[in-house]
């Protein structure tokens, strides 16, 4: 995955947060935007901040598909080796050490910038072989003025930042009013800094792998051993089960209406409910809907639904009103909704638009 580090001020002591997104996951997500708008990337400058082309499939995907996508420019920045977690034990590559631009001091202390705009090999194609690179002045921290200037130049920011820096990274993009596709933890939708963007339809979930099933990331051979790892096709992989794409690029999944049953039919046929049909919260005037496919089609009031609902959210069909802890008229503001005195995990308040 494209990386800065967990704590860019003390990255050498950073925890295990170094994942690399697999090519097929990137391709599947980007195809969803292309299916909706075949020109979504045409004539655009794309920035992959803190992305290491020697490891990253993000750079490989966009470089290999540069002409097909009609890109104007691809920019990829990497984070300095000496600023990354010590356990990575990263070494300089032959790609760099045998290049005329190699600088022994900068190679470890500075980040690098890779750009793609033209055919440099003379084969009349623009692809990954045509990437040009220089050392950055700094270490490649996305918050630096150097990388921020590249953000300002770009039309779309695409990357997989450290989940622990997700709030700050998202704000860094939103404040510049840029288009984006980034990976994060699904639970980020509940953050005070993130949910208002979801509610106002300024940010939404992408089209694939959004908190549904596990998403597998490549990891280095030096990564700590822990549960949820496997080796596949010679690659060491780590699962992160609650990963989600966050974007403000439109895709067709957002406009597919949910097919729903009435409350009576759900009570009769939906076995997931198990006799606990639409209980009212103790501390808020709304009903509990524990599963997205149990949303009643004929209820006009407020409903609390799990955050997984957002992977099926259609803004033409539903209005997002709030989230349990931070809805303004919650008499126990800052606390989750309760049923029979027991807190219910993270509920988003919605209602049907057609019934208003």
Secondary structure, DSSP 4 states (H G I P E B T S, - for coil): -----SSTTSGGG--S---EE-HHHHHHHHHHHHHH-TTTTTT-EEEETT--TTT-HHHHHHHHTHHHHT-SEEEEE---GGGS-GGG-----HHHHTSTT--HHHHHHS-EEEEE-S-SSSSS--SGGG-EEEE-SS---TTSHHHHHHHHH-SEEEE---GGGHHHHHHHHHTTT-EEEEEEEGGGGGSHHHHHHHHTTSSEE-SS-SSSS-EEEE--TTSPP-SSEEEETTEEEEEETTEEEEESS--GGGGPPPP---HHHHHHH-TTSTT--SPBPSSSSSEEE-SGGG--TT--S-EEEEGGGGGS--TTTEEEEEEGGG-TT-TTTTS--EETTEE-S-EEEEEESTT-
